[in-house]
Amino acid sequence: MTIYSLILYANRYSNPGTGKPDDMDEASRVLRQQASLLIARTHIIKVVHFFEFLKLVLKRSAVIEASRNLIGLSNSIHRGNPSDNYNMRREIERLLSIKTHEQRVQL
């Protein structure tokens, strides 16, 4: 869901303060929910350290930092620096090992 939200609301955090207030509120709320879900899921898995060791789940420290960046994006929807928001998104991608941008396919 995090990758979906990052793509869906990219126009909001890339252009802070320029959307309709209700749309900005929704984007902010959803990004914060995603941050909360990331943290909550690390607490559900009781043996998370074992799964980290086996590389079956992301390191808890990466999940916590990604969550912080999602909250940062959430806080920057109404006003913020587009460049800072871009950097936060890129950091989230790196930490969660995801890509939100399209890559060109060579035919």
N, C-alpha and C positions, 0 to 999 in steps of 0.2 A: 504493500500500500504506500510506502514512503516514496518509492520512485514515481508512482502514479500522481501523488500529491505534488511532488517537485515539478513534474512536467505540467500538470494542470494549472498550477498557480504561478508558473514562471513569469507570466505577464504581470502579475501583481508585485512580486518581490523584485523584478527587474526594473519596474517603474513605480517606486514607492509613492503613495499619496495621490496617484493620478486616476484611480478607479472610483467607482461608486462606493460610498461608505459601506453599504451592506455587503458588497462583493469583497471589499478589503477585510471587513470583519470576519466573513466566512473563511477566507484564505488564512487569516491569522489564527482562527480557532482550529481549523483542520491541521495546520502545521504543528500547532501546540499539542493536539491530540496524538499526532504521529510520534512526536517526541516522547510523550507519556507512555504510549504503547511500547516503544522500543525498550524503555527502562523496565516497564512492567513485565515484559517477556523474559528479561534476564533474571527476574526474581522468581518466575514460575518454575524454571528449570533448576531443581535443587542441586544437581550434580554438574552445574555449568562449567566448573573448572576442569572436570574430566573431559567434557565435550570440547572445551577450548583446546586442551592438550591434544585431542584427536583431530583437531581442526574441523570439527563438524559444525561449530558455531563460531561467530565472530568473538573476539576478545571483548570482555566486559568493558574495558577501558575505551575501546573504539566505539562501542555502542553508547557509552555515556557521553563521549565527546561529540558524536553525531547528534545525540539528543540535544546537547547544548547549542549546537549550530542550528538545529531546527527551531529551537526556541528563539535564537537570535534572529532567524528569518521571520518568525512569527511577530517578533517585536518591531521588525523593520518594514512591515507592510504599509503602515500609514505614513511613515516618514523614515528615511534612511538613505544610505548611500548605495546606489546600484552596483558600484564596483565592489564594495564590501559584501553585498548580498551575493554577488557572483562568486566571490571567493569562499563564502560560507557554503554555497551549494556545491562547489567543487570539492571542498573538504568533506562534506557529507558523502559525496560519491566515492571519494578515496577511502574513507573510513568504513563504509558499508559495502565496498567493492561492487558498486553499481555505476551505470552510465545512463545519463538522461538525454544526452545529445545524440542525434543521428549520425551514424558513420556512413560515409559513401561506400557503396558497393561497386566494385569494378566488375564489369561484364566482359 
